[in-house]
């Protein structure tokens, strides 16, 4: 899962990013309204955490922009303002949840997981795709009830495919969900082929079907049809 943490309090931002990275999320960060707007206009995120008070603009205005840009992205407000008006305005604008500072990072993680389950997996705690079962809470994958060992990149890749099944994904979007905004600095995207090849091999060797199909000139698609 790819997240953007929009928070101007650097110590808190660093704590959130460190914790969520340890929880196997791919995290990027922004400290100002302008930086958040720029990153969200260039990259796609599964969930964005937004502080209401930001240098250069309001987090509420940012939410308005984000809903126009990334309609399927989850939005969680994180703010020191425990104001009912702010909460209602944020939710009315399209935010999915609201967390008041100070908060426990474990609670933030639980809110993110719940939001992503609702948005992408119909509220299911485990994702079942034919003979493949994915447990996002534990970052584990089973094929025919037997757990297979995936690298972090392979797991992120599989989850990204499943979240977007039956949709063609470009190499660029896949690279972003594996390597984050650092993917922009890569000379080529050949590493994607290796990750996809290894993922397919592990699933097939465990007795699963090969659901990842190359779409010539466009990218890849996870399809069970």
C-alpha positions in Angstrom: 0.0 0.0 0.0 1.3 3.4 -0.9 0.7 6.3 1.5 1.4 10.0 1.6 1.9 11.6 5.0 1.1 15.3 4.9 2.4 16.7 8.2 4.4 19.8 9.0 5.5 18.8 12.4 8.7 17.1 11.4 9.2 14.9 14.5 5.7 13.5 14.2 6.0 13.1 10.5 9.2 11.1 11.0 7.6 9.0 13.6 4.6 8.2 11.5 6.7 7.4 8.4 9.1 5.2 10.4 6.3 3.2 12.1 4.2 2.7 8.9 7.3 1.7 6.9 8.0 -1.0 9.5 4.3 -2.1 9.0 5.2 -2.7 5.3 3.6 0.4 3.9 5.4 2.4 1.2 5.4 5.9 2.6 6.2 9.3 1.1 6.0 12.6 2.9 5.1 16.2 2.4 5.5 19.1 4.8 3.7 22.0 3.1 0.4 22.5 1.2 2.3 23.1 -2.1 4.5 20.0 -1.7 1.5 17.8 -1.0 -0.4 19.3 -3.9 2.6 18.7 -6.2 3.2 15.1 -5.1 -0.5 14.2 -5.3 -0.8 15.6 -8.8 2.1 13.5 -10.1 1.7 10.3 -8.1 -1.2 8.1 -7.1 -1.7 7.0 -3.4 -3.9 4.4 -1.8 -4.3 6.6 1.3 -3.3 10.1 2.2 -3.0 11.4 5.8 -3.7 15.1 6.0 -3.0 17.6 8.7 -5.5 20.5 8.7 -3.0 23.2 9.6 -0.2 23.4 7.0 2.3 26.0 5.8 0.9 27.7 2.7 -2.6 26.5 3.0 -5.4 24.6 4.8 -5.6 20.9 4.9 -9.3 21.3 4.2 -8.5 23.0 0.9 -6.1 20.2 0.1 -8.8 17.7 0.7 -11.0 19.5 -1.9 -8.1 19.3 -4.4 -7.4 15.7 -3.6 -11.0 14.6 -4.1 -10.9 16.1 -7.6 -7.5 14.5 -8.5 -7.7 11.1 -6.8 -11.3 10.1 -6.3 -10.5 6.5 -5.1 -7.8 7.5 -2.6 -8.5 7.1 1.1 -8.2 10.3 3.1 -7.6 10.5 6.9 -7.4 13.8 8.7 -4.8 14.0 11.4 -5.1 17.3 13.4 -4.6 18.9 16.8 -7.8 20.7 16.3 -10.5 18.8 18.2 -13.2 20.9 16.6 -16.5 19.4 15.6 -16.9 22.0 12.8 -13.5 21.0 11.3 -14.3 17.3 11.6 -17.7 17.7 9.9 -16.3 20.0 7.2 -13.5 17.5 6.5 -15.9 14.5 6.3 -18.3 16.4 4.2 -15.6 17.3 1.8 -14.8 13.6 1.3 -12.4 12.6 4.1 -12.9 9.0 5.2 -11.8 9.3 8.9 -10.6 11.9 11.4 -7.9 11.3 14.1 -7.1 13.9 16.8 -3.6 14.5 18.1 -2.1 13.1 20.1 -2.8 9.5 19.0 -1.2 6.1 19.2 0.5 5.0 16.0 -1.1 1.6 16.5 -4.5 3.3 16.3 -3.5 5.1 13.2 -2.4 1.8 11.6 -5.7 0.2 12.6 -7.7 3.1 11.0 -5.6 2.9 7.8 -6.2 -0.9 7.6 -10.0 -0.5 8.2 -10.2 2.3 5.5 -8.3 0.2 2.9 -10.5 -2.8 3.6 -13.6 -0.8 3.1 -12.4 0.9 -0.1 -10.7 -1.9 -1.9 -11.7 -5.2 -0.4 -15.4 -4.9 0.5 -14.5 -4.8 4.2 -12.9 -8.3 4.2 -10.0 -8.9 6.5 -8.6 -11.6 4.2 -8.7 -11.2 0.4 -9.6 -14.4 -1.5 -8.9 -14.5 -5.2 -9.4 -18.0 -6.5 -6.8 -20.2 -4.8 -4.9 -17.2 -3.5 -5.5 -15.8 0.0 -3.9 -12.5 1.2 -3.9 -11.3 4.8 -3.0 -7.6 4.8 -2.8 -7.4 8.6 0.0 -10.0 8.6 1.4 -9.3 5.1 1.1 -13.0 4.3 0.0 -14.9 1.2 -1.3 -18.5 0.9 -1.9 -20.6 -2.2 -4.1 -23.6 -1.6 -3.8 -22.8 2.2 0.0 -23.1 2.1 1.9 -19.9 2.9 4.4 -18.8 0.3 7.4 -16.6 0.9 7.4 -13.2 -0.9 9.8 -10.3 -0.7 8.4 -6.9 0.3 8.4 -5.8 -3.3 6.7 -9.0 -4.5 4.0 -8.7 -1.8 3.4 -5.0 -2.7 3.2 -6.0 -6.3 0.7 -8.7 -5.7 -1.5 -6.5 -3.5 -1.4 -3.7 -6.1 -2.4 -6.2 -8.8 -5.3 -7.5 -6.8 -6.5 -4.0 -5.8 -6.6 -3.2 -9.5 -7.6 -6.6 -11.0 -8.9 -6.6 -14.5 -7.3 -3.2 -15.1 -4.2 -2.7 -17.2 -1.4 -1.2 -15.1 1.5 0.7 -16.8 5.1 -0.1 -15.9 5.4 3.4 -14.5 2.5 3.0 -12.0 3.9 -0.4 -11.0 7.3 1.1 -10.4 5.9 3.8 -8.2 4.0 1.2 -6.0 7.2 -0.8 -5.6 9.8 2.0 -5.2 7.8 5.2 -4.5 8.8 8.6 -5.9 12.4 7.3 -6.2 11.2 5.4 -9.3 11.3 8.7 -11.2 15.1 8.7 -11.0 15.6 5.2 -12.5 17.2 4.9 -15.9 14.9 2.1 -16.9 12.1 -0.1 -15.5 13.6 -3.5 -16.3 13.5 -4.4 -12.6 9.7 -4.7 -12.9 9.9 -7.6 -15.2 12.1 -9.5 -12.7 9.7 -8.9 -9.8 6.7 -10.0 -11.9 8.6 -13.0 -13.2 9.5 -14.1 -9.6 6.0 -13.5 -8.3 4.4 -15.5 -11.0 6.9 -18.3 -10.5 6.3 -18.6 -6.8 2.5 -18.7 -7.2 2.7 -21.3 -10.0 5.2 -23.5 -8.1 2.8 -23.5 -5.2 0.0 -24.9 -7.4 -1.7 -21.6 -8.3 -2.6 -20.3 -11.7 -0.7 -17.5 -13.6 -3.1 -14.6 -13.4 -0.7 -11.9 -14.5 -0.9 -11.2 -18.2 1.3 -8.9 -20.3 -0.6 -6.4 -22.4 1.6 -5.5 -25.3 2.7 -1.9 -25.4 0.7 -1.0 -22.3 1.7 -2.9 -19.2 0.3 -5.8 -17.2 -3.1 -7.0 -16.0 -4.1 -9.3 -13.2 -7.1 -11.2 -14.5 -9.0 -14.3 -13.5 -11.3 -14.3 -16.5 
